[in-house]
């Protein structure tokens, strides 16, 4: 999770009057079910942020049975995204009754959706157009032979020298060779105008992006691919259809949807 983007907290909720309190309350078995990739693209574009208080029911199987907003963030988009992510991914060790049997419980939580702070003074984010890094010749041969394709969400750290020195897969394509190829190409070939601190000196920055590997539907020369990158994070990403529009994106292949980010340099 990018620092300052999201904050997540969870606690036991008060039960209805007269309802027995389980001696052992439900507890999260998967930390932070809401991550930076859940930040809705529409909320990013609109500059919306806020804190959402919610209450959930946890069944005897440890899964969320319902979710309701207790205190709104003031953004219907963020409120909806909170419950959607928690229903989809939150998992719990269920509550236990006095006989030690799994039982239902209720919990309350809070998610703080925070936009990245604006760069102070002469500071700026790292900039690049990475679309030209990926082309038909980069499609891993094993994936071509097995007719494998998918979408990869990633995070890279860009050093003061303008090179990506770290790459983490945020959303897997479910094809390891495509995930590895994405990070390998970015670390080997991507070149950036580095970020600058408040005094105008090159510094580290973190960017997230998405790469879609699509098998050729036409002769190999017409292989389609798409790449996007922007500093505020990627929107919801589903295999084969990354949604990359919080800010201007750089797209490979025909019919660019947005102008490329400035400062592009490709080795």
Number of C-alpha atoms within 10 A of each C-alpha: 13 15 9 13 19 22 17 16 12 17 15 15 16 13 13 9 6 6 8 10 17 18 12 17 21 26 18 16 13 11 14 17 17 24 19 22 19 20 28 22 21 14 19 20 12 10 12 19 21 16 21 24 19 21 22 23 20 26 20 19 15 22 20 23 15 14 20 15 18 15 13 15 19 13 15 12 16 25 23 16 18 28 21 14 15 18 18 12 14 19 20 18 19 23 24 19 16 11 7 11 12 20 19 21 27 23 21 19 17 19 22 20 26 19 18 17 9 9 13 11 11 11 17 20 21 26 24 22 26 26 22 18 18 22 17 16 10 12 20 16 11 11 16 13 8 8 11 17 21 20 26 28 28 22 23 20 19 27 20 18 15 22 20 25 14 14 20 15 18 19 18 17 22 14 14 11 16 24 23 16 15 27 19 13 14 19 18 13 17 22 24 24 22 23 23 21 18 13 10 12 13 20 19 19 21 20 21 24 25 27 26 24 29 19 18 16 9 9 7 11 10 13 17 18 20 23 24 27 30 25 17 22 30 29 24 17 18 15 16 15 14 22 15 23 20 22 19 17 22 26 24 23 15 10 7 12 13 13 12 21 18 14 14 17 16 14 9
